[in-house]
Amino acid sequence: MDLYTIKKESHLENLSIALVGDLKYGRTVHSLAYALSLFGADITLVSPASLRMPDPIKADLSSKGTGVRETCDLGEVINNVDVLYMTRIQRERFPDPVEYKKVASSYRITPEFLAGAREGLIVMHPLPRVDEIAHSVDETPHARYFQQSFYGVPVRMALLKMLIGKGA
């Protein structure tokens, strides 16, 4: 579904993407990073130090020739990416509420922040969002998370038809 959204709303060839937020526990970013490696994407990982992408995944991506870079500063990459893939920081992953509060609002996208973005940048999110994307971003030409969610229906229908067969 995420690859389909990127293909429909941007491009897969020579893609530069930032995966942002909870990269340690976020299953969507793990599978998306592997899928993007098949298309030669340049991936920037943006997260707090405590929520970095697991080393084995980074090693796998690098072994496939995927360009992977890490930073904790979203501002330094916003004008260099085609896709900004935001994730929420998951409260349920933190047994200590104090540790959660330290990283909970690490990244927040607003229309003002997006003013420095590349023309054509799209913002994606697996939903539900908490506060990492301001609701005012919904009205910008960058927002694609609702389309991303919508595309799940035809993608799942196509996959089911392929699995079940033509006669179903």
Phi and psi in radians as a Rosetta constraint file:
Dihedral C 1 N 2 CA 2 C 2 CIRCULARHARMONIC -1.170 0.35
Dihedral N 2 CA 2 C 2 N 3 CIRCULARHARMONIC -0.748 0.35
Dihedral C 2 N 3 CA 3 C 3 CIRCULARHARMONIC -1.091 0.35
Dihedral N 3 CA 3 C 3 N 4 CIRCULARHARMONIC -0.712 0.35
Dihedral C 3 N 4 CA 4 C 4 CIRCULARHARMONIC -1.079 0.35
Dihedral N 4 CA 4 C 4 N 5 CIRCULARHARMONIC -0.763 0.35
Dihedral C 4 N 5 CA 5 C 5 CIRCULARHARMONIC -1.071 0.35
Dihedral N 5 CA 5 C 5 N 6 CIRCULARHARMONIC -0.792 0.35
Dihedral C 5 N 6 CA 6 C 6 CIRCULARHARMONIC -1.082 0.35
Dihedral N 6 CA 6 C 6 N 7 CIRCULARHARMONIC -0.767 0.35
Dihedral C 6 N 7 CA 7 C 7 CIRCULARHARMONIC -1.106 0.35
Dihedral N 7 CA 7 C 7 N 8 CIRCULARHARMONIC -0.761 0.35
Dihedral C 7 N 8 CA 8 C 8 CIRCULARHARMONIC -1.262 0.35
Dihedral N 8 CA 8 C 8 N 9 CIRCULARHARMONIC -0.663 0.35
Dihedral C 8 N 9 CA 9 C 9 CIRCULARHARMONIC -1.778 0.35
Dihedral N 9 CA 9 C 9 N 10 CIRCULARHARMONIC -0.214 0.35
Dihedral C 9 N 10 CA 10 C 10 CIRCULARHARMONIC -2.540 0.35
Dihedral N 10 CA 10 C 10 N 11 CIRCULARHARMONIC -2.017 0.35
Dihedral C 10 N 11 CA 11 C 11 CIRCULARHARMONIC -2.815 0.35
Dihedral N 11 CA 11 C 11 N 12 CIRCULARHARMONIC 2.667 0.35
Dihedral C 11 N 12 CA 12 C 12 CIRCULARHARMONIC -1.697 0.35
Dihedral N 12 CA 12 C 12 N 13 CIRCULARHARMONIC -0.436 0.35
Dihedral C 12 N 13 CA 13 C 13 CIRCULARHARMONIC -1.344 0.35
Dihedral N 13 CA 13 C 13 N 14 CIRCULARHARMONIC 2.338 0.35
Dihedral C 13 N 14 CA 14 C 14 CIRCULARHARMONIC 0.922 0.35
Dihedral N 14 CA 14 C 14 N 15 CIRCULARHARMONIC 0.669 0.35
Dihedral C 14 N 15 CA 15 C 15 CIRCULARHARMONIC -1.340 0.35
Dihedral N 15 CA 15 C 15 N 16 CIRCULARHARMONIC 2.410 0.35
Dihedral C 15 N 16 CA 16 C 16 CIRCULARHARMONIC -2.037 0.35
Dihedral N 16 CA 16 C 16 N 17 CIRCULARHARMONIC 2.105 0.35
Dihedral C 16 N 17 CA 17 C 17 CIRCULARHARMONIC -2.311 0.35
Dihedral N 17 CA 17 C 17 N 18 CIRCULARHARMONIC 2.503 0.35
Dihedral C 17 N 18 CA 18 C 18 CIRCULARHARMONIC -1.933 0.35
Dihedral N 18 CA 18 C 18 N 19 CIRCULARHARMONIC 2.164 0.35
Dihedral C 18 N 19 CA 19 C 19 CIRCULARHARMONIC -1.707 0.35
Dihedral N 19 CA 19 C 19 N 20 CIRCULARHARMONIC 2.136 0.35
Dihedral C 19 N 20 CA 20 C 20 CIRCULARHARMONIC -2.209 0.35
Dihedral N 20 CA 20 C 20 N 21 CIRCULARHARMONIC 2.383 0.35
Dihedral C 20 N 21 CA 21 C 21 CIRCULARHARMONIC 2.011 0.35
Dihedral N 21 CA 21 C 21 N 22 CIRCULARHARMONIC -2.259 0.35
Dihedral C 21 N 22 CA 22 C 22 CIRCULARHARMONIC -1.460 0.35
Dihedral N 22 CA 22 C 22 N 23 CIRCULARHARMONIC 1.578 0.35
Dihedral C 22 N 23 CA 23 C 23 CIRCULARHARMONIC -1.605 0.35
Dihedral N 23 CA 23 C 23 N 24 CIRCULARHARMONIC -0.181 0.35
Dihedral C 23 N 24 CA 24 C 24 CIRCULARHARMONIC -1.357 0.35
Dihedral N 24 CA 24 C 24 N 25 CIRCULARHARMONIC -0.843 0.35
Dihedral C 24 N 25 CA 25 C 25 CIRCULARHARMONIC -1.806 0.35
Dihedral N 25 CA 25 C 25 N 26 CIRCULARHARMONIC -0.256 0.35
Dihedral C 25 N 26 CA 26 C 26 CIRCULARHARMONIC -1.243 0.35
Dihedral N 26 CA 26 C 26 N 27 CIRCULARHARMONIC 1.864 0.35
Dihedral C 26 N 27 CA 27 C 27 CIRCULARHARMONIC -1.122 0.35
Dihedral N 27 CA 27 C 27 N 28 CIRCULARHARMONIC -0.602 0.35
Dihedral C 27 N 28 CA 28 C 28 CIRCULARHARMONIC -1.103 0.35
Dihedral N 28 CA 28 C 28 N 29 CIRCULARHARMONIC -0.710 0.35
Dihedral C 28 N 29 CA 29 C 29 CIRCULARHARMONIC -1.262 0.35
Dihedral N 29 CA 29 C 29 N 30 CIRCULARHARMONIC -0.512 0.35
Dihedral C 29 N 30 CA 30 C 30 CIRCULARHARMONIC -1.138 0.35
Dihedral N 30 CA 30 C 30 N 31 CIRCULARHARMONIC -0.924 0.35
Dihedral C 30 N 31 CA 31 C 31 CIRCULARHARMONIC -1.177 0.35
Dihedral N 31 CA 31 C 31 N 32 CIRCULARHARMONIC -0.645 0.35
Dihedral C 31 N 32 CA 32 C 32 CIRCULARHARMONIC -1.133 0.35
Dihedral N 32 CA 32 C 32 N 33 CIRCULARHARMONIC -0.719 0.35
Dihedral C 32 N 33 CA 33 C 33 CIRCULARHARMONIC -1.059 0.35
Dihedral N 33 CA 33 C 33 N 34 CIRCULARHARMONIC -0.767 0.35
Dihedral C 33 N 34 CA 34 C 34 CIRCULARHARMONIC -1.090 0.35
Dihedral N 34 CA 34 C 34 N 35 CIRCULARHARMONIC -0.778 0.35
Dihedral C 34 N 35 CA 35 C 35 CIRCULARHARMONIC -1.094 0.35
Dihedral N 35 CA 35 C 35 N 36 CIRCULARHARMONIC -0.748 0.35
Dihedral C 35 N 36 CA 36 C 36 CIRCULARHARMONIC -1.137 0.35
Dihedral N 36 CA 36 C 36 N 37 CIRCULARHARMONIC -0.485 0.35
Dihedral C 36 N 37 CA 37 C 37 CIRCULARHARMONIC -1.113 0.35
Dihedral N 37 CA 37 C 37 N 38 CIRCULARHARMONIC -0.435 0.35
Dihedral C 37 N 38 CA 38 C 38 CIRCULARHARMONIC -1.257 0.35
Dihedral N 38 CA 38 C 38 N 39 CIRCULARHARMONIC -0.284 0.35
Dihedral C 38 N 39 CA 39 C 39 CIRCULARHARMONIC -1.954 0.35
Dihedral N 39 CA 39 C 39 N 40 CIRCULARHARMONIC 0.141 0.35
Dihedral C 39 N 40 CA 40 C 40 CIRCULARHARMONIC 1.233 0.35
Dihedral N 40 CA 40 C 40 N 41 CIRCULARHARMONIC 0.490 0.35
Dihedral C 40 N 41 CA 41 C 41 CIRCULARHARMONIC -1.174 0.35
Dihedral N 41 CA 41 C 41 N 42 CIRCULARHARMONIC 2.651 0.35
Dihedral C 41 N 42 CA 42 C 42 CIRCULARHARMONIC -1.707 0.35
Dihedral N 42 CA 42 C 42 N 43 CIRCULARHARMONIC 2.044 0.35
Dihedral C 42 N 43 CA 43 C 43 CIRCULARHARMONIC -1.956 0.35
Dihedral N 43 CA 43 C 43 N 44 CIRCULARHARMONIC 2.237 0.35
Dihedral C 43 N 44 CA 44 C 44 CIRCULARHARMONIC -1.926 0.35
Dihedral N 44 CA 44 C 44 N 45 CIRCULARHARMONIC 2.214 0.35
Dihedral C 44 N 45 CA 45 C 45 CIRCULARHARMONIC -1.743 0.35
Dihedral N 45 CA 45 C 45 N 46 CIRCULARHARMONIC 2.114 0.35
Dihedral C 45 N 46 CA 46 C 46 CIRCULARHARMONIC -2.119 0.35
Dihedral N 46 CA 46 C 46 N 47 CIRCULARHARMONIC 2.003 0.35
Dihedral C 46 N 47 CA 47 C 47 CIRCULARHARMONIC -2.826 0.35
Dihedral N 47 CA 47 C 47 N 48 CIRCULARHARMONIC 2.841 0.35
Dihedral C 47 N 48 CA 48 C 48 CIRCULARHARMONIC -1.133 0.35
Dihedral N 48 CA 48 C 48 N 49 CIRCULARHARMONIC 2.702 0.35
Dihedral C 48 N 49 CA 49 C 49 CIRCULARHARMONIC -0.949 0.35
Dihedral N 49 CA 49 C 49 N 50 CIRCULARHARMONIC -0.647 0.35
Dihedral C 49 N 50 CA 50 C 50 CIRCULARHARMONIC -1.302 0.35
Dihedral N 50 CA 50 C 50 N 51 CIRCULARHARMONIC -0.182 0.35
Dihedral C 50 N 51 CA 51 C 51 CIRCULARHARMONIC -2.135 0.35
Dihedral N 51 CA 51 C 51 N 52 CIRCULARHARMONIC 0.503 0.35
Dihedral C 51 N 52 CA 52 C 52 CIRCULARHARMONIC -1.177 0.35
Dihedral N 52 CA 52 C 52 N 53 CIRCULARHARMONIC 2.726 0.35
Dihedral C 52 N 53 CA 53 C 53 CIRCULARHARMONIC -1.014 0.35
Dihedral N 53 CA 53 C 53 N 54 CIRCULARHARMONIC 2.369 0.35
Dihedral C 53 N 54 CA 54 C 54 CIRCULARHARMONIC -1.007 0.35
Dihedral N 54 CA 54 C 54 N 55 CIRCULARHARMONIC 2.460 0.35
Dihedral C 54 N 55 CA 55 C 55 CIRCULARHARMONIC -0.967 0.35
Dihedral N 55 CA 55 C 55 N 56 CIRCULARHARMONIC -0.726 0.35
Dihedral C 55 N 56 CA 56 C 56 CIRCULARHARMONIC -1.057 0.35
Dihedral N 56 CA 56 C 56 N 57 CIRCULARHARMONIC -0.616 0.35
Dihedral C 56 N 57 CA 57 C 57 CIRCULARHARMONIC -1.208 0.35
Dihedral N 57 CA 57 C 57 N 58 CIRCULARHARMONIC -0.784 0.35
Dihedral C 57 N 58 CA 58 C 58 CIRCULARHARMONIC -1.043 0.35
Dihedral N 58 CA 58 C 58 N 59 CIRCULARHARMONIC -0.707 0.35
Dihedral C 58 N 59 CA 59 C 59 CIRCULARHARMONIC -1.135 0.35
Dihedral N 59 CA 59 C 59 N 60 CIRCULARHARMONIC -0.741 0.35
Dihedral C 59 N 60 CA 60 C 60 CIRCULARHARMONIC -1.049 0.35
Dihedral N 60 CA 60 C 60 N 61 CIRCULARHARMONIC -0.796 0.35
Dihedral C 60 N 61 CA 61 C 61 CIRCULARHARMONIC -1.085 0.35
Dihedral N 61 CA 61 C 61 N 62 CIRCULARHARMONIC -0.788 0.35
Dihedral C 61 N 62 CA 62 C 62 CIRCULARHARMONIC -1.094 0.35
Dihedral N 62 CA 62 C 62 N 63 CIRCULARHARMONIC -0.682 0.35
Dihedral C 62 N 63 CA 63 C 63 CIRCULARHARMONIC -1.158 0.35
Dihedral N 63 CA 63 C 63 N 64 CIRCULARHARMONIC -0.382 0.35
Dihedral C 63 N 64 CA 64 C 64 CIRCULARHARMONIC -1.542 0.35
Dihedral N 64 CA 64 C 64 N 65 CIRCULARHARMONIC 0.039 0.35
Dihedral C 64 N 65 CA 65 C 65 CIRCULARHARMONIC 1.468 0.35
Dihedral N 65 CA 65 C 65 N 66 CIRCULARHARMONIC 0.222 0.35
Dihedral C 65 N 66 CA 66 C 66 CIRCULARHARMONIC -1.384 0.35
Dihedral N 66 CA 66 C 66 N 67 CIRCULARHARMONIC 2.281 0.35
Dihedral C 66 N 67 CA 67 C 67 CIRCULARHARMONIC -1.273 0.35
Dihedral N 67 CA 67 C 67 N 68 CIRCULARHARMONIC 2.050 0.35
Dihedral C 67 N 68 CA 68 C 68 CIRCULARHARMONIC -2.206 0.35
Dihedral N 68 CA 68 C 68 N 69 CIRCULARHARMONIC 2.286 0.35
Dihedral C 68 N 69 CA 69 C 69 CIRCULARHARMONIC -2.320 0.35
Dihedral N 69 CA 69 C 69 N 70 CIRCULARHARMONIC 2.567 0.35
Dihedral C 69 N 70 CA 70 C 70 CIRCULARHARMONIC -2.116 0.35
Dihedral N 70 CA 70 C 70 N 71 CIRCULARHARMONIC 2.514 0.35
Dihedral C 70 N 71 CA 71 C 71 CIRCULARHARMONIC -2.734 0.35
Dihedral N 71 CA 71 C 71 N 72 CIRCULARHARMONIC 2.859 0.35
Dihedral C 71 N 72 CA 72 C 72 CIRCULARHARMONIC -1.920 0.35
Dihedral N 72 CA 72 C 72 N 73 CIRCULARHARMONIC 0.002 0.35
Dihedral C 72 N 73 CA 73 C 73 CIRCULARHARMONIC -1.882 0.35
Dihedral N 73 CA 73 C 73 N 74 CIRCULARHARMONIC 1.744 0.35
Dihedral C 73 N 74 CA 74 C 74 CIRCULARHARMONIC -1.116 0.35
Dihedral N 74 CA 74 C 74 N 75 CIRCULARHARMONIC -0.566 0.35
Dihedral C 74 N 75 CA 75 C 75 CIRCULARHARMONIC -1.044 0.35
Dihedral N 75 CA 75 C 75 N 76 CIRCULARHARMONIC -0.517 0.35
Dihedral C 75 N 76 CA 76 C 76 CIRCULARHARMONIC -1.359 0.35
Dihedral N 76 CA 76 C 76 N 77 CIRCULARHARMONIC -0.218 0.35
Dihedral C 76 N 77 CA 77 C 77 CIRCULARHARMONIC -1.998 0.35
Dihedral N 77 CA 77 C 77 N 78 CIRCULARHARMONIC -0.211 0.35
Dihedral C 77 N 78 CA 78 C 78 CIRCULARHARMONIC -1.004 0.35
Dihedral N 78 CA 78 C 78 N 79 CIRCULARHARMONIC -0.588 0.35
Dihedral C 78 N 79 CA 79 C 79 CIRCULARHARMONIC -1.623 0.35
Dihedral N 79 CA 79 C 79 N 80 CIRCULARHARMONIC 0.192 0.35
Dihedral C 79 N 80 CA 80 C 80 CIRCULARHARMONIC -2.113 0.35
Dihedral N 80 CA 80 C 80 N 81 CIRCULARHARMONIC 0.137 0.35
Dihedral C 80 N 81 CA 81 C 81 CIRCULARHARMONIC -2.149 0.35
Dihedral N 81 CA 81 C 81 N 82 CIRCULARHARMONIC 2.681 0.35
Dihedral C 81 N 82 CA 82 C 82 CIRCULARHARMONIC -1.564 0.35
Dihedral N 82 CA 82 C 82 N 83 CIRCULARHARMONIC -0.543 0.35
Dihedral C 82 N 83 CA 83 C 83 CIRCULARHARMONIC -2.309 0.35
Dihedral N 83 CA 83 C 83 N 84 CIRCULARHARMONIC 2.341 0.35
Dihedral C 83 N 84 CA 84 C 84 CIRCULARHARMONIC -1.983 0.35
Dihedral N 84 CA 84 C 84 N 85 CIRCULARHARMONIC 1.912 0.35
Dihedral C 84 N 85 CA 85 C 85 CIRCULARHARMONIC -1.803 0.35
Dihedral N 85 CA 85 C 85 N 86 CIRCULARHARMONIC 1.753 0.35
Dihedral C 85 N 86 CA 86 C 86 CIRCULARHARMONIC -1.533 0.35
Dihedral N 86 CA 86 C 86 N 87 CIRCULARHARMONIC 2.542 0.35
Dihedral C 86 N 87 CA 87 C 87 CIRCULARHARMONIC -2.307 0.35
Dihedral N 87 CA 87 C 87 N 88 CIRCULARHARMONIC 2.754 0.35
Dihedral C 87 N 88 CA 88 C 88 CIRCULARHARMONIC -1.502 0.35
Dihedral N 88 CA 88 C 88 N 89 CIRCULARHARMONIC 2.673 0.35
Dihedral C 88 N 89 CA 89 C 89 CIRCULARHARMONIC -1.520 0.35
Dihedral N 89 CA 89 C 89 N 90 CIRCULARHARMONIC 2.086 0.35
Dihedral C 89 N 90 CA 90 C 90 CIRCULARHARMONIC -1.486 0.35
Dihedral N 90 CA 90 C 90 N 91 CIRCULARHARMONIC 1.926 0.35
Dihedral C 90 N 91 CA 91 C 91 CIRCULARHARMONIC -0.956 0.35
Dihedral N 91 CA 91 C 91 N 92 CIRCULARHARMONIC -0.674 0.35
Dihedral C 91 N 92 CA 92 C 92 CIRCULARHARMONIC -1.152 0.35
Dihedral N 92 CA 92 C 92 N 93 CIRCULARHARMONIC -0.225 0.35
Dihedral C 92 N 93 CA 93 C 93 CIRCULARHARMONIC -1.481 0.35
Dihedral N 93 CA 93 C 93 N 94 CIRCULARHARMONIC -0.110 0.35
Dihedral C 93 N 94 CA 94 C 94 CIRCULARHARMONIC -1.978 0.35
Dihedral N 94 CA 94 C 94 N 95 CIRCULARHARMONIC 1.931 0.35
Dihedral C 94 N 95 CA 95 C 95 CIRCULARHARMONIC -1.187 0.35
Dihedral N 95 CA 95 C 95 N 96 CIRCULARHARMONIC -0.459 0.35
Dihedral C 95 N 96 CA 96 C 96 CIRCULARHARMONIC -1.833 0.35
Dihedral N 96 CA 96 C 96 N 97 CIRCULARHARMONIC 1.985 0.35
Dihedral C 96 N 97 CA 97 C 97 CIRCULARHARMONIC -1.020 0.35
Dihedral N 97 CA 97 C 97 N 98 CIRCULARHARMONIC -0.506 0.35
Dihedral C 97 N 98 CA 98 C 98 CIRCULARHARMONIC -1.153 0.35
Dihedral N 98 CA 98 C 98 N 99 CIRCULARHARMONIC -0.736 0.35
Dihedral C 98 N 99 CA 99 C 99 CIRCULARHARMONIC -1.131 0.35
Dihedral N 99 CA 99 C 99 N 100 CIRCULARHARMONIC -0.673 0.35
Dihedral C 99 N 100 CA 100 C 100 CIRCULARHARMONIC -1.091 0.35
Dihedral N 100 CA 100 C 100 N 101 CIRCULARHARMONIC -0.814 0.35
Dihedral C 100 N 101 CA 101 C 101 CIRCULARHARMONIC -1.076 0.35
Dihedral N 101 CA 101 C 101 N 102 CIRCULARHARMONIC -0.494 0.35
Dihedral C 101 N 102 CA 102 C 102 CIRCULARHARMONIC -1.127 0.35
Dihedral N 102 CA 102 C 102 N 103 CIRCULARHARMONIC -0.540 0.35
Dihedral C 102 N 103 CA 103 C 103 CIRCULARHARMONIC -2.040 0.35
Dihedral N 103 CA 103 C 103 N 104 CIRCULARHARMONIC -0.136 0.35
Dihedral C 103 N 104 CA 104 C 104 CIRCULARHARMONIC -0.946 0.35
Dihedral N 104 CA 104 C 104 N 105 CIRCULARHARMONIC -0.715 0.35
Dihedral C 104 N 105 CA 105 C 105 CIRCULARHARMONIC -1.952 0.35
Dihedral N 105 CA 105 C 105 N 106 CIRCULARHARMONIC 0.647 0.35
Dihedral C 105 N 106 CA 106 C 106 CIRCULARHARMONIC -1.075 0.35
Dihedral N 106 CA 106 C 106 N 107 CIRCULARHARMONIC -0.649 0.35
Dihedral C 106 N 107 CA 107 C 107 CIRCULARHARMONIC -2.353 0.35
Dihedral N 107 CA 107 C 107 N 108 CIRCULARHARMONIC 2.264 0.35
Dihedral C 107 N 108 CA 108 C 108 CIRCULARHARMONIC -2.436 0.35
Dihedral N 108 CA 108 C 108 N 109 CIRCULARHARMONIC 2.182 0.35
Dihedral C 108 N 109 CA 109 C 109 CIRCULARHARMONIC -1.700 0.35
Dihedral N 109 CA 109 C 109 N 110 CIRCULARHARMONIC 2.252 0.35
Dihedral C 109 N 110 CA 110 C 110 CIRCULARHARMONIC -2.242 0.35
Dihedral N 110 CA 110 C 110 N 111 CIRCULARHARMONIC 2.865 0.35
Dihedral C 110 N 111 CA 111 C 111 CIRCULARHARMONIC -1.022 0.35
Dihedral N 111 CA 111 C 111 N 112 CIRCULARHARMONIC -0.609 0.35
Dihedral C 111 N 112 CA 112 C 112 CIRCULARHARMONIC -1.128 0.35
Dihedral N 112 CA 112 C 112 N 113 CIRCULARHARMONIC -0.725 0.35
Dihedral C 112 N 113 CA 113 C 113 CIRCULARHARMONIC -1.112 0.35
Dihedral N 113 CA 113 C 113 N 114 CIRCULARHARMONIC -0.673 0.35
Dihedral C 113 N 114 CA 114 C 114 CIRCULARHARMONIC -1.278 0.35
Dihedral N 114 CA 114 C 114 N 115 CIRCULARHARMONIC -0.187 0.35
Dihedral C 114 N 115 CA 115 C 115 CIRCULARHARMONIC -1.049 0.35
Dihedral N 115 CA 115 C 115 N 116 CIRCULARHARMONIC -0.479 0.35
Dihedral C 115 N 116 CA 116 C 116 CIRCULARHARMONIC -1.590 0.35
Dihedral N 116 CA 116 C 116 N 117 CIRCULARHARMONIC 0.114 0.35
Dihedral C 116 N 117 CA 117 C 117 CIRCULARHARMONIC -1.408 0.35
Dihedral N 117 CA 117 C 117 N 118 CIRCULARHARMONIC 2.815 0.35
Dihedral C 117 N 118 CA 118 C 118 CIRCULARHARMONIC -1.036 0.35
Dihedral N 118 CA 118 C 118 N 119 CIRCULARHARMONIC 2.543 0.35
Dihedral C 118 N 119 CA 119 C 119 CIRCULARHARMONIC -1.136 0.35
Dihedral N 119 CA 119 C 119 N 120 CIRCULARHARMONIC 2.336 0.35
Dihedral C 119 N 120 CA 120 C 120 CIRCULARHARMONIC 1.588 0.35
Dihedral N 120 CA 120 C 120 N 121 CIRCULARHARMONIC -0.049 0.35
Dihedral C 120 N 121 CA 121 C 121 CIRCULARHARMONIC -1.006 0.35
Dihedral N 121 CA 121 C 121 N 122 CIRCULARHARMONIC 2.399 0.35
Dihedral C 121 N 122 CA 122 C 122 CIRCULARHARMONIC -2.022 0.35
Dihedral N 122 CA 122 C 122 N 123 CIRCULARHARMONIC 2.539 0.35
Dihedral C 122 N 123 CA 123 C 123 CIRCULARHARMONIC -1.931 0.35
Dihedral N 123 CA 123 C 123 N 124 CIRCULARHARMONIC 2.204 0.35
Dihedral C 123 N 124 CA 124 C 124 CIRCULARHARMONIC -2.088 0.35
Dihedral N 124 CA 124 C 124 N 125 CIRCULARHARMONIC 2.805 0.35
Dihedral C 124 N 125 CA 125 C 125 CIRCULARHARMONIC -2.826 0.35
Dihedral N 125 CA 125 C 125 N 126 CIRCULARHARMONIC 2.372 0.35
Dihedral C 125 N 126 CA 126 C 126 CIRCULARHARMONIC -1.277 0.35
Dihedral N 126 CA 126 C 126 N 127 CIRCULARHARMONIC -0.164 0.35
Dihedral C 126 N 127 CA 127 C 127 CIRCULARHARMONIC 1.047 0.35
Dihedral N 127 CA 127 C 127 N 128 CIRCULARHARMONIC 2.642 0.35
Dihedral C 127 N 128 CA 128 C 128 CIRCULARHARMONIC -1.366 0.35
Dihedral N 128 CA 128 C 128 N 129 CIRCULARHARMONIC 2.623 0.35
Dihedral C 128 N 129 CA 129 C 129 CIRCULARHARMONIC -1.600 0.35
Dihedral N 129 CA 129 C 129 N 130 CIRCULARHARMONIC 2.751 0.35
Dihedral C 129 N 130 CA 130 C 130 CIRCULARHARMONIC -1.916 0.35
Dihedral N 130 CA 130 C 130 N 131 CIRCULARHARMONIC -1.451 0.35
Dihedral C 130 N 131 CA 131 C 131 CIRCULARHARMONIC -2.378 0.35
Dihedral N 131 CA 131 C 131 N 132 CIRCULARHARMONIC 0.248 0.35
Dihedral C 131 N 132 CA 132 C 132 CIRCULARHARMONIC -1.340 0.35
Dihedral N 132 CA 132 C 132 N 133 CIRCULARHARMONIC -0.294 0.35
Dihedral C 132 N 133 CA 133 C 133 CIRCULARHARMONIC -2.264 0.35
Dihedral N 133 CA 133 C 133 N 134 CIRCULARHARMONIC 2.066 0.35
Dihedral C 133 N 134 CA 134 C 134 CIRCULARHARMONIC -1.096 0.35
Dihedral N 134 CA 134 C 134 N 135 CIRCULARHARMONIC 2.504 0.35
Dihedral C 134 N 135 CA 135 C 135 CIRCULARHARMONIC -1.063 0.35
Dihedral N 135 CA 135 C 135 N 136 CIRCULARHARMONIC -0.449 0.35
Dihedral C 135 N 136 CA 136 C 136 CIRCULARHARMONIC -1.181 0.35
Dihedral N 136 CA 136 C 136 N 137 CIRCULARHARMONIC -0.316 0.35
Dihedral C 136 N 137 CA 137 C 137 CIRCULARHARMONIC -1.186 0.35
Dihedral N 137 CA 137 C 137 N 138 CIRCULARHARMONIC -0.449 0.35
Dihedral C 137 N 138 CA 138 C 138 CIRCULARHARMONIC -0.961 0.35
Dihedral N 138 CA 138 C 138 N 139 CIRCULARHARMONIC -0.525 0.35
Dihedral C 138 N 139 CA 139 C 139 CIRCULARHARMONIC -1.554 0.35
Dihedral N 139 CA 139 C 139 N 140 CIRCULARHARMONIC -0.016 0.35
Dihedral C 139 N 140 CA 140 C 140 CIRCULARHARMONIC -1.539 0.35
Dihedral N 140 CA 140 C 140 N 141 CIRCULARHARMONIC 2.803 0.35
Dihedral C 140 N 141 CA 141 C 141 CIRCULARHARMONIC -1.239 0.35
Dihedral N 141 CA 141 C 141 N 142 CIRCULARHARMONIC -0.113 0.35
Dihedral C 141 N 142 CA 142 C 142 CIRCULARHARMONIC -1.444 0.35
Dihedral N 142 CA 142 C 142 N 143 CIRCULARHARMONIC -0.495 0.35
Dihedral C 142 N 143 CA 143 C 143 CIRCULARHARMONIC -1.144 0.35
Dihedral N 143 CA 143 C 143 N 144 CIRCULARHARMONIC 2.149 0.35
Dihedral C 143 N 144 CA 144 C 144 CIRCULARHARMONIC -2.308 0.35
Dihedral N 144 CA 144 C 144 N 145 CIRCULARHARMONIC 0.120 0.35
Dihedral C 144 N 145 CA 145 C 145 CIRCULARHARMONIC -1.219 0.35
Dihedral N 145 CA 145 C 145 N 146 CIRCULARHARMONIC -0.501 0.35
Dihedral C 145 N 146 CA 146 C 146 CIRCULARHARMONIC -1.310 0.35
Dihedral N 146 CA 146 C 146 N 147 CIRCULARHARMONIC -0.677 0.35
Dihedral C 146 N 147 CA 147 C 147 CIRCULARHARMONIC -1.092 0.35
Dihedral N 147 CA 147 C 147 N 148 CIRCULARHARMONIC -0.723 0.35
Dihedral C 147 N 148 CA 148 C 148 CIRCULARHARMONIC -0.968 0.35
Dihedral N 148 CA 148 C 148 N 149 CIRCULARHARMONIC -0.803 0.35
Dihedral C 148 N 149 CA 149 C 149 CIRCULARHARMONIC -1.151 0.35
Dihedral N 149 CA 149 C 149 N 150 CIRCULARHARMONIC -0.761 0.35
Dihedral C 149 N 150 CA 150 C 150 CIRCULARHARMONIC -1.061 0.35
Dihedral N 150 CA 150 C 150 N 151 CIRCULARHARMONIC -0.722 0.35
Dihedral C 150 N 151 CA 151 C 151 CIRCULARHARMONIC -1.095 0.35
Dihedral N 151 CA 151 C 151 N 152 CIRCULARHARMONIC -0.275 0.35
Dihedral C 151 N 152 CA 152 C 152 CIRCULARHARMONIC -1.068 0.35
Dihedral N 152 CA 152 C 152 N 153 CIRCULARHARMONIC -0.569 0.35
Dihedral C 152 N 153 CA 153 C 153 CIRCULARHARMONIC -1.164 0.35
Dihedral N 153 CA 153 C 153 N 154 CIRCULARHARMONIC -1.009 0.35
Dihedral C 153 N 154 CA 154 C 154 CIRCULARHARMONIC -1.139 0.35
Dihedral N 154 CA 154 C 154 N 155 CIRCULARHARMONIC -0.566 0.35
Dihedral C 154 N 155 CA 155 C 155 CIRCULARHARMONIC -1.145 0.35
Dihedral N 155 CA 155 C 155 N 156 CIRCULARHARMONIC -0.784 0.35
Dihedral C 155 N 156 CA 156 C 156 CIRCULARHARMONIC -1.149 0.35
Dihedral N 156 CA 156 C 156 N 157 CIRCULARHARMONIC -0.684 0.35
Dihedral C 156 N 157 CA 157 C 157 CIRCULARHARMONIC -1.058 0.35
Dihedral N 157 CA 157 C 157 N 158 CIRCULARHARMONIC -0.779 0.35
Dihedral C 157 N 158 CA 158 C 158 CIRCULARHARMONIC -1.115 0.35
Dihedral N 158 CA 158 C 158 N 159 CIRCULARHARMONIC -0.748 0.35
Dihedral C 158 N 159 CA 159 C 159 CIRCULARHARMONIC -1.116 0.35
Dihedral N 159 CA 159 C 159 N 160 CIRCULARHARMONIC -0.735 0.35
Dihedral C 159 N 160 CA 160 C 160 CIRCULARHARMONIC -1.122 0.35
Dihedral N 160 CA 160 C 160 N 161 CIRCULARHARMONIC -0.703 0.35
Dihedral C 160 N 161 CA 161 C 161 CIRCULARHARMONIC -1.113 0.35
Dihedral N 161 CA 161 C 161 N 162 CIRCULARHARMONIC -0.715 0.35
Dihedral C 161 N 162 CA 162 C 162 CIRCULARHARMONIC -1.121 0.35
Dihedral N 162 CA 162 C 162 N 163 CIRCULARHARMONIC -0.693 0.35
Dihedral C 162 N 163 CA 163 C 163 CIRCULARHARMONIC -1.267 0.35
Dihedral N 163 CA 163 C 163 N 164 CIRCULARHARMONIC -0.712 0.35
Dihedral C 163 N 164 CA 164 C 164 CIRCULARHARMONIC -1.409 0.35
Dihedral N 164 CA 164 C 164 N 165 CIRCULARHARMONIC -0.620 0.35
Dihedral C 164 N 165 CA 165 C 165 CIRCULARHARMONIC 1.920 0.35
Dihedral N 165 CA 165 C 165 N 166 CIRCULARHARMONIC 2.936 0.35
Dihedral C 165 N 166 CA 166 C 166 CIRCULARHARMONIC -1.173 0.35
Dihedral N 166 CA 166 C 166 N 167 CIRCULARHARMONIC -0.533 0.35
Dihedral C 166 N 167 CA 167 C 167 CIRCULARHARMONIC -1.394 0.35
Dihedral N 167 CA 167 C 167 N 168 CIRCULARHARMONIC -0.011 0.35
